[in-house]
């Protein structure tokens, strides 16, 4: 399963530390987002893991709290992946 968390880029090092408590590997993309017509620096965090909404939701809640945000966006995308 591919999960994505979209959040503000306020304190990347702290967010990396939080995410690393939950998962040993993930990818972070820098992005430009808009929330209520306001432009903001954003991060997209991707996690390819077994289906685990509970763990992702706990991580998203912790990120939301750390960034003092009203909400963060979580996507769950069914996919196939393998390493070569």
Secondary structure, DSSP 8 states (H G I E B T S, - for coil): -EEEEEEE-S-HHHHHHHHHHH-S--EEEEEEEEETTEEEEEEEEEEE-SS-HHHHHHHHHHHHHHHT-S--EEEEE-------
